[in-house]
Amino acid sequence: MKLQLINKNFSFLWFSDLLSVLNGRFRELVIPLIVLGLTSSPLTTTLVLLSQQLGTILFAIPIGTIVETRNKVKIATICNLLYAVCIFLLTFLITIEQFNSAIIALLLFIMGLVALVSRTAFSTMLPAVAGRDKLTEAHTSLEAADAFSTLLGPVLGGLLLAFSGESVTLFVCGMLSIGSMVFITKVNYREKFIYNKGARIDTKSKRFINQAKDGVKHLFSNPFQKISILVMCSLSFSTVFVVLTVIFHARVTLNLSEELIGIILSCAGAGNIIGILIMKWFKEVNWLLFLTVLLIVSSFGVLLIGLFNNYLVLCIGMLIFDGALSMAFVVQASVHQGVTPDGLLSRVRSATYVISGMFSAIGTLLAGVIPEYWSSQVGLLIGFLCLAIPGVYIIRFRQVSGKLNKITQVPN
């Protein structure tokens, strides 16, 4: 947390991210339960939720190329405002009871697209604002914001939903998005990279295509990027798949209330906080072997949830799952941004959004299909395997690894 105290601009990014993630934690509980209440079908619920990931899959690469040469603070500000408008519109429609699954899906699609642009701008600013030599510390601090939000968000969201209803809960989400916008406007960020237009010029469209291709190609240009992509796919799939499966498991199989489901998800936040607090002890470790251990430990937490229909064990399993997962996210993000050159950050990041979006979409779909036609326990077993197998597989790349705090750029 020292970085927030000495870097004012990073502090503004951090608080903006805190409110954005807290907003997300509210919605992750509220929206699935609203749609599940409308349809009584886990499959239909996940099909509606899939709409917010379609924009990422379809438009992430061109958006990354566009954002790279634009004012990123202005872009992030506008996107947060548009996001809030969408939430307030959904709140209004629910209040007057003029909504259905199709309307929710359309608004989620727009919100997902707007969030994609905002995330791309945010992540591109981070290395310059925080400093490349402090990327691990920066991502640890951002993960701390995630941990705090995950601890409080589901409980507060569950209580608001239970005692105040969907409209009030979503209105709070909209206000959180406005708060995130206010903080991002205060960031003083100067562009440090201008694309070399003389390298390949024919037409604007051809240059645009070539720039986008560069970002995609770099994802597979060296072993560091390949490892990062593999781990990112596992994390993206598991985060969505396990959380949704746990919600369906708790609601449909165990018939738990909104408050109890919120407490379960908040246990993930408790694990997240523990992970952040102990992360400082692992800056000198071999980052690849550390990732292996984290993925296997996280998978063990999922296995506990699937094996025992016990509320206490379920809470402990979520704590272990998300605690190790949060640390894995820090390591993966630090390695990925650390080895990527400045001039490719936005394009490479947007390309990763496409891939992670595809795996998140698969995770969302399977989280509905498996409980619908088999059982949530089967889904949790799949979640266990999707973390454990990549954790074991990446050991084969151990010869290219090194200390977590010694990551340097790898030229294109």
C-alpha positions as CSV (number, residue, x, y, z in Angstrom):
1,M,0.0,0.0,0.0
2,K,3.0,2.3,0.1
3,L,2.6,3.1,-3.6
4,Q,-0.7,4.9,-2.9
5,L,1.0,7.2,-0.3
6,I,3.9,8.3,-2.6
7,N,2.1,8.3,-6.0
8,K,-1.0,10.6,-6.1
9,N,-2.0,9.5,-9.7
10,F,-1.8,5.8,-8.7
11,S,-4.0,6.6,-5.7
12,F,-6.7,8.0,-8.0
13,L,-6.4,4.9,-10.2
14,W,-6.7,2.7,-7.1
15,F,-9.8,4.4,-5.7
16,S,-11.4,4.3,-9.2
17,D,-10.7,0.6,-9.4
18,L,-11.9,0.0,-5.9
19,L,-15.4,1.5,-6.6
20,S,-15.5,-0.2,-10.0
21,V,-14.8,-3.7,-8.5
22,L,-17.2,-3.1,-5.7
23,N,-19.8,-2.2,-8.3
24,G,-19.0,-5.5,-10.0
25,R,-19.3,-7.5,-6.8
26,F,-22.8,-6.1,-6.3
27,R,-23.9,-7.0,-9.8
28,E,-22.3,-10.5,-9.8
29,L,-24.8,-11.4,-7.0
30,V,-27.8,-9.3,-8.0
31,I,-28.1,-9.8,-11.8
32,P,-27.9,-13.6,-11.7
33,L,-30.5,-13.8,-8.9
34,I,-32.8,-11.4,-10.8
35,V,-32.6,-13.5,-14.0
36,L,-32.8,-16.8,-12.1
37,G,-35.9,-15.5,-10.3
38,L,-37.5,-14.5,-13.7
39,T,-36.6,-17.8,-15.5
40,S,-36.0,-20.4,-12.8
41,S,-33.3,-21.8,-15.2
42,P,-29.6,-21.7,-14.6
43,L,-29.0,-22.2,-18.4
44,T,-31.2,-19.2,-19.4
45,T,-29.5,-17.1,-16.7
46,T,-26.1,-17.8,-18.0
47,L,-27.2,-17.2,-21.6
48,V,-28.3,-13.7,-20.5
49,L,-25.0,-13.2,-18.6
50,L,-23.1,-14.2,-21.8
51,S,-24.3,-11.0,-23.5
52,Q,-21.9,-8.9,-21.4
53,Q,-18.9,-10.8,-22.8
54,L,-19.8,-10.8,-26.5
55,G,-18.5,-7.2,-26.9
56,T,-15.1,-8.3,-25.6
57,I,-14.8,-11.2,-28.0
58,L,-15.9,-9.2,-31.0
59,F,-14.4,-5.8,-30.5
60,A,-11.4,-6.0,-28.1
61,I,-8.7,-6.0,-30.7
62,P,-9.8,-3.0,-32.7
63,I,-10.7,-1.2,-29.5
64,G,-7.2,-1.7,-28.2
65,T,-5.6,-0.4,-31.3
66,I,-7.9,2.7,-31.2
67,V,-7.3,3.4,-27.5
68,E,-3.6,3.2,-27.9
69,T,-3.4,6.6,-29.6
70,R,-6.2,8.4,-27.7
71,N,-6.5,10.3,-24.5
72,K,-7.0,7.4,-22.0
73,V,-8.2,9.5,-19.1
74,K,-10.9,11.0,-21.2
75,I,-11.9,7.6,-22.6
76,A,-12.1,6.0,-19.2
77,T,-14.1,8.9,-17.8
78,I,-16.7,8.8,-20.6
79,C,-17.0,5.0,-20.3
80,N,-17.7,5.1,-16.6
81,L,-20.4,7.7,-17.2
82,L,-22.1,5.6,-19.9
83,Y,-21.9,2.6,-17.7
84,A,-23.7,4.4,-14.9
85,V,-26.4,5.5,-17.4
86,C,-27.0,1.9,-18.4
87,I,-27.3,0.8,-14.7
88,F,-29.7,3.7,-13.9
89,L,-31.8,2.8,-17.0
90,L,-32.0,-0.8,-15.8
91,T,-33.0,0.4,-12.3
92,F,-35.8,2.5,-13.8
93,L,-37.1,-0.4,-15.9
94,I,-37.1,-2.7,-12.9
95,T,-38.9,-0.1,-10.7
96,I,-41.7,0.3,-13.2
97,E,-41.7,-3.5,-13.9
98,Q,-41.1,-3.1,-17.6
99,F,-38.2,-5.5,-18.0
100,N,-37.5,-9.0,-19.2
101,S,-34.5,-11.2,-20.0
102,A,-34.0,-9.8,-23.5
103,I,-33.8,-6.2,-22.1
104,I,-31.4,-7.2,-19.4
105,A,-29.2,-9.0,-22.0
106,L,-29.1,-5.9,-24.3
107,L,-28.1,-3.6,-21.5
108,L,-25.5,-6.1,-20.3
109,F,-24.0,-6.2,-23.8
110,I,-23.7,-2.4,-23.9
111,M,-22.2,-2.3,-20.4
112,G,-19.7,-5.1,-21.3
113,L,-18.6,-3.1,-24.3
114,V,-18.2,0.1,-22.4
115,A,-16.4,-1.7,-19.6
116,L,-14.0,-3.2,-22.1
117,V,-12.9,0.2,-23.4
118,S,-12.5,1.5,-19.9
119,R,-10.4,-1.5,-18.8
120,T,-8.2,-1.2,-21.8
121,A,-7.5,2.4,-21.1
122,F,-6.9,1.7,-17.4
123,S,-4.5,-1.2,-17.9
124,T,-2.5,0.8,-20.5
125,M,-2.0,3.7,-18.1
126,L,-0.9,1.5,-15.2
127,P,2.8,0.8,-16.1
128,A,3.5,4.5,-16.8
129,V,1.6,5.7,-13.7
130,A,2.9,3.2,-11.2
131,G,6.3,2.6,-12.8
132,R,7.6,-0.6,-14.4
133,D,9.8,-1.3,-11.5
134,K,6.8,-1.3,-9.2
135,L,4.4,-3.4,-11.3
136,T,4.2,-6.3,-8.8
137,E,3.5,-3.8,-6.0
138,A,0.9,-2.0,-8.1
139,H,-1.0,-5.2,-9.0
140,T,-0.8,-6.3,-5.4
141,S,-2.4,-3.0,-4.4
142,L,-5.1,-3.3,-7.1
143,E,-5.8,-6.9,-5.9
144,A,-6.2,-5.5,-2.4
145,A,-9.0,-3.3,-3.7
146,D,-10.5,-6.4,-5.3
147,A,-10.1,-8.2,-2.0
148,F,-11.8,-5.5,0.0
149,S,-14.7,-5.3,-2.5
150,T,-15.1,-9.1,-2.6
151,L,-15.2,-9.2,1.2
152,L,-17.9,-6.5,1.6
153,G,-19.6,-6.4,-1.7
154,P,-21.5,-9.7,-1.7
155,V,-22.7,-9.3,1.9
156,L,-23.8,-5.7,1.4
157,G,-25.4,-6.7,-1.9
158,G,-27.2,-9.6,-0.4
159,L,-28.5,-7.5,2.5
160,L,-29.6,-4.7,0.1
161,L,-31.3,-7.2,-2.2
162,A,-33.1,-8.9,0.6
163,F,-34.3,-5.9,2.5
164,S,-34.5,-3.1,-0.1
165,G,-35.0,-4.9,-3.4
166,E,-33.4,-4.9,-6.8
167,S,-34.0,-1.3,-7.7
168,V,-32.1,0.2,-4.7
169,T,-29.3,-2.3,-5.1
170,L,-28.8,-1.4,-8.7
171,F,-29.1,2.3,-8.0
172,V,-26.1,1.9,-5.6
173,C,-24.2,0.2,-8.4
174,G,-24.8,3.3,-10.6
175,M,-23.6,5.7,-7.9
176,L,-20.4,3.6,-7.5
177,S,-19.8,3.9,-11.2
178,I,-20.1,7.7,-10.9
179,G,-17.6,7.7,-8.1
180,S,-15.2,5.6,-10.2
181,M,-15.6,8.2,-12.9
182,V,-14.8,11.1,-10.6
183,F,-11.5,9.5,-9.4
184,I,-10.3,8.7,-13.0
185,T,-10.8,12.3,-14.0
186,K,-8.1,13.4,-11.5
187,V,-5.4,11.2,-13.0
188,N,-2.6,13.2,-14.5
189,Y,-1.3,11.0,-17.3
190,R,0.8,11.9,-20.3
191,E,1.2,9.8,-23.4
192,K,4.8,8.4,-23.7
193,F,4.4,6.5,-26.9
194,I,3.6,7.5,-30.4
195,Y,3.2,4.8,-33.0
196,N,5.9,5.0,-35.7
197,K,3.6,5.8,-38.7
198,G,6.6,5.8,-41.1
199,A,7.3,2.1,-40.6
200,R,4.3,0.8,-42.7
201,I,2.1,3.4,-44.4
202,D,-0.3,2.8,-47.2
203,T,-3.6,3.8,-45.9
204,K,-5.1,4.4,-42.5
205,S,-7.0,1.2,-42.6
206,K,-4.0,-0.9,-43.5
207,R,-1.9,0.7,-40.8
208,F,-4.7,0.0,-38.3
209,I,-4.8,-3.7,-39.4
210,N,-1.0,-4.0,-39.1
211,Q,-1.0,-2.5,-35.7
212,A,-3.7,-4.9,-34.5
213,K,-1.8,-7.8,-36.0
214,D,1.3,-6.8,-34.1
215,G,-0.5,-7.0,-30.8
216,V,-1.9,-10.5,-31.5
217,K,1.4,-11.9,-32.8
218,H,3.2,-10.7,-29.7
219,L,1.0,-12.9,-27.5
220,F,2.8,-15.9,-28.9
221,S,6.2,-14.4,-29.6
222,N,8.1,-15.9,-26.6
223,P,7.6,-18.4,-23.8
224,F,6.8,-15.7,-21.2
225,Q,3.8,-14.6,-23.2
226,K,2.7,-18.2,-23.9
227,I,2.8,-19.1,-20.2
228,S,0.9,-15.9,-19.3
229,I,-1.8,-16.6,-21.9
230,L,-2.3,-20.2,-20.7
231,V,-2.6,-19.2,-17.0
232,M,-4.9,-16.3,-18.0
233,C,-7.2,-18.7,-19.8
234,S,-7.4,-20.9,-16.7
235,L,-8.0,-17.9,-14.4
236,S,-10.6,-16.3,-16.7
237,F,-12.6,-19.5,-17.1
238,S,-12.4,-20.5,-13.4
239,T,-13.3,-17.1,-11.9
240,V,-16.6,-16.9,-13.8
241,F,-17.4,-20.6,-13.9
242,V,-16.7,-21.4,-10.2
243,V,-18.5,-18.3,-8.8
244,L,-21.6,-18.9,-10.9
245,T,-21.6,-22.6,-10.1
246,V,-21.3,-21.8,-6.4
247,I,-24.3,-19.4,-6.7
248,F,-26.4,-22.0,-8.4
249,H,-25.2,-24.7,-6.0
250,A,-26.2,-22.6,-3.0
251,R,-29.5,-21.4,-4.4
252,V,-30.8,-24.4,-6.2
253,T,-29.2,-27.4,-4.5
254,L,-28.9,-26.1,-1.0
255,N,-31.8,-23.6,-1.1
256,L,-29.9,-20.8,0.7
257,S,-31.1,-17.2,1.1
258,E,-29.6,-14.1,-0.5
259,E,-27.9,-13.2,2.7
260,L,-26.2,-16.6,3.2
261,I,-25.1,-16.6,-0.5
262,G,-23.6,-13.2,0.0
263,I,-21.6,-14.5,3.0
264,I,-20.3,-17.4,1.0
265,L,-19.0,-15.0,-1.7
266,S,-17.6,-12.7,0.9
267,C,-15.5,-15.6,2.2
268,A,-13.8,-15.4,-1.2
269,G,-13.0,-11.8,-0.2
270,A,-11.5,-12.9,3.1
271,G,-9.3,-15.3,1.3
272,N,-8.4,-12.5,-1.1
273,I,-7.3,-10.3,1.7
274,I,-5.2,-13.0,3.3
275,G,-3.5,-13.6,-0.1
276,I,-2.7,-9.9,-0.5
277,L,-1.3,-9.6,3.1
278,I,1.2,-12.5,2.5
279,M,2.0,-11.6,-1.1
280,K,4.9,-9.3,0.0
281,W,6.7,-12.4,1.3
282,F,7.0,-13.9,-2.2
283,K,8.6,-11.2,-4.3
284,E,11.9,-13.1,-4.4
285,V,10.4,-16.5,-5.4
286,N,10.5,-18.2,-8.8
287,W,7.3,-16.8,-10.4
288,L,6.5,-19.9,-12.5
289,L,6.8,-22.4,-9.7
290,F,4.8,-20.0,-7.5
291,L,2.0,-19.9,-10.1
292,T,2.0,-23.7,-10.1
293,V,1.5,-23.9,-6.4
294,L,-1.2,-21.2,-6.4
295,L,-3.2,-22.9,-9.1
296,I,-3.1,-26.3,-7.4
297,V,-4.1,-24.7,-4.0
298,S,-6.9,-22.8,-5.6
299,S,-8.2,-26.0,-7.2
300,F,-8.2,-27.8,-3.8
301,G,-10.6,-25.1,-2.5
302,V,-13.0,-25.9,-5.4
303,L,-12.7,-29.6,-4.7
304,L,-13.7,-29.0,-1.1
305,I,-16.8,-27.2,-2.2
306,G,-17.8,-30.0,-4.5
307,L,-17.2,-32.9,-2.1
308,F,-19.1,-31.6,0.9
309,N,-22.6,-30.1,1.0
310,N,-21.8,-28.3,4.2
311,Y,-22.2,-24.6,4.7
312,L,-19.0,-24.1,6.8
313,V,-16.9,-26.2,4.4
314,L,-18.3,-24.3,1.5
315,C,-17.2,-21.0,3.1
316,I,-13.7,-22.4,3.8
317,G,-13.5,-23.7,0.2
318,M,-14.3,-20.3,-1.2
319,L,-11.7,-18.7,1.1
320,I,-9.0,-21.1,-0.2
321,F,-10.1,-20.9,-3.8
322,D,-10.1,-17.1,-4.1
323,G,-7.2,-16.5,-1.8
324,A,-4.8,-18.5,-4.0
325,L,-6.5,-17.2,-7.2
326,S,-6.0,-13.6,-6.2
327,M,-2.3,-14.2,-5.8
328,A,-2.2,-16.0,-9.1
329,F,-3.8,-13.0,-10.8
330,V,-1.1,-10.7,-9.3
331,V,1.7,-12.9,-10.6
332,Q,0.2,-13.4,-14.0
333,A,-0.6,-9.7,-14.6
334,S,2.9,-8.6,-13.3
335,V,4.7,-11.1,-15.6
336,H,2.5,-10.2,-18.6
337,Q,2.8,-6.5,-18.4
338,G,6.4,-6.7,-17.2
339,V,7.6,-8.5,-20.4
340,T,5.5,-6.5,-22.8
341,P,7.1,-3.4,-24.5
342,D,5.5,0.0,-23.9
343,G,4.6,0.4,-27.5
344,L,2.5,-2.8,-27.5
345,L,0.8,-2.6,-24.2
346,S,-2.7,-1.5,-25.4
347,R,-2.8,-3.8,-28.4
348,V,-1.5,-6.8,-26.5
349,R,-3.9,-6.2,-23.6
350,S,-6.8,-5.9,-26.0
351,A,-5.8,-9.2,-27.6
352,T,-5.7,-10.9,-24.2
353,Y,-9.2,-9.5,-23.6
354,V,-10.5,-11.4,-26.6
355,I,-9.0,-14.7,-25.4
356,S,-10.0,-14.2,-21.8
357,G,-13.4,-13.1,-22.9
358,M,-13.8,-16.3,-24.9
359,F,-12.9,-18.5,-21.9
360,S,-15.1,-16.4,-19.6
361,A,-18.0,-16.9,-22.0
362,I,-17.3,-20.7,-22.1
363,G,-17.2,-20.7,-18.3
364,T,-20.4,-18.7,-18.1
365,L,-22.2,-21.0,-20.5
366,L,-21.0,-24.2,-18.8
367,A,-21.9,-22.9,-15.4
368,G,-25.5,-22.9,-16.6
369,V,-25.5,-26.1,-18.8
370,I,-24.0,-28.4,-16.3
371,P,-26.3,-27.7,-13.3
372,E,-29.3,-27.7,-15.8
373,Y,-28.6,-31.2,-17.2
374,W,-26.3,-32.8,-14.6
375,S,-25.5,-31.3,-11.2
376,S,-23.5,-28.4,-9.7
377,Q,-21.2,-31.0,-8.1
378,V,-20.1,-32.1,-11.5
379,G,-19.5,-28.5,-12.4
380,L,-17.3,-28.0,-9.4
381,L,-15.2,-31.1,-10.3
382,I,-14.6,-29.6,-13.7
383,G,-13.6,-26.3,-12.0
384,F,-11.1,-28.3,-10.0
385,L,-9.5,-29.8,-13.1
386,C,-9.4,-26.6,-15.0
387,L,-7.1,-25.1,-12.4
388,A,-5.1,-28.2,-11.4
389,I,-4.2,-29.3,-14.9
390,P,-2.7,-26.0,-16.2
391,G,-0.9,-25.7,-12.8
392,V,0.9,-29.0,-13.4
393,Y,1.5,-28.4,-17.2
394,I,3.4,-25.1,-16.9
395,I,6.2,-26.7,-14.9
396,R,7.6,-27.8,-18.3
397,F,8.6,-24.1,-18.9
398,R,10.5,-23.7,-15.6
399,Q,13.8,-23.1,-17.4
400,V,12.7,-19.6,-18.6
401,S,11.4,-18.5,-15.2
402,G,13.1,-16.2,-12.7
403,K,12.5,-14.1,-9.6
404,L,9.1,-12.3,-9.5
405,N,10.7,-8.9,-8.8
406,K,13.3,-9.2,-11.7
407,I,10.9,-9.3,-14.7
408,T,12.1,-7.2,-17.6
409,Q,10.7,-6.3,-21.0
410,V,11.2,-8.8,-23.8
411,P,11.6,-7.0,-27.2
412,N,9.1,-7.8,-30.0
